[in-house]
């Protein structure tokens, strides 16, 4: 009976000494990073993507205007 308890207690003690502290540190570090929001690099990338999306929307609008002028029925073909 004492051998079984020793077999169960030893991994629990090792887990509490080595794994649990590292796990807690990494967990709360990731929570802190999430709560801080975007980094400057991520914010810059987001701004660049937003600018590209705006340019693409302008191009699409221009292309639709050209198609409306040259082929008014193009929307009905799709």
C-alpha positions in Angstrom: 0.0 0.0 0.0 2.8 2.4 0.9 4.5 1.6 -2.4 1.4 2.6 -4.3 1.2 5.9 -2.4 4.9 6.5 -3.1 4.4 5.9 -6.8 1.5 8.4 -6.9 3.0 11.0 -4.6 6.4 11.2 -6.4 5.1 12.4 -9.8 2.7 14.8 -8.1 5.7 16.4 -6.2 7.8 16.6 -9.3 4.9 18.2 -11.2 4.4 20.8 -8.4 8.1 21.6 -8.2 9.0 21.8 -11.9 6.0 21.8 -14.3 3.4 23.9 -12.4 5.6 27.0 -11.8 6.7 27.1 -15.5 3.2 26.5 -16.6 1.8 29.3 -14.4 4.5 31.8 -15.5 3.9 31.1 -19.2 0.1 31.2 -18.8 0.1 34.6 -17.1 2.8 36.0 -19.5 0.5 35.1 -22.4 -2.5 36.7 -20.6 -0.5 39.9 -20.1 0.5 40.0 -23.8 -3.1 39.5 -24.9 -4.4 42.2 -22.6 -1.8 44.7 -23.9 -3.2 44.7 -27.3 -1.3 45.1 -30.6 2.4 45.7 -30.7 3.7 48.6 -32.8 4.7 46.2 -35.5 1.3 44.5 -35.6 -0.4 47.9 -35.6 1.8 48.9 -38.6 0.9 45.8 -40.4 -2.8 46.3 -39.7 -2.6 49.9 -41.0 -0.8 48.7 -44.2 -3.5 46.1 -44.8 -6.3 48.6 -44.2 -4.6 51.0 -46.7 -4.3 48.2 -49.3 -8.0 47.3 -48.8 -9.0 50.9 -49.3 -6.9 51.0 -52.6 -8.5 47.8 -53.7 -12.0 49.1 -53.0 -11.2 52.2 -55.1 -9.9 50.1 -57.9 -13.0 47.9 -57.9 -15.2 51.0 -57.9 -13.3 52.4 -60.9 -13.5 49.1 -62.8 -17.2 48.8 -62.1 -17.7 52.4 -63.4 -15.8 51.5 -66.6 -17.8 48.4 -67.1 -21.0 50.3 -66.5 -20.1 52.8 -69.2 -18.8 50.3 -71.8 -21.1 47.2 -71.1 -24.2 48.3 -69.1 -25.5 44.7 -69.0 -22.4 43.2 -67.4 -24.1 42.8 -64.0 -26.9 40.7 -65.5 -24.4 38.2 -67.0 -23.2 36.9 -63.7 
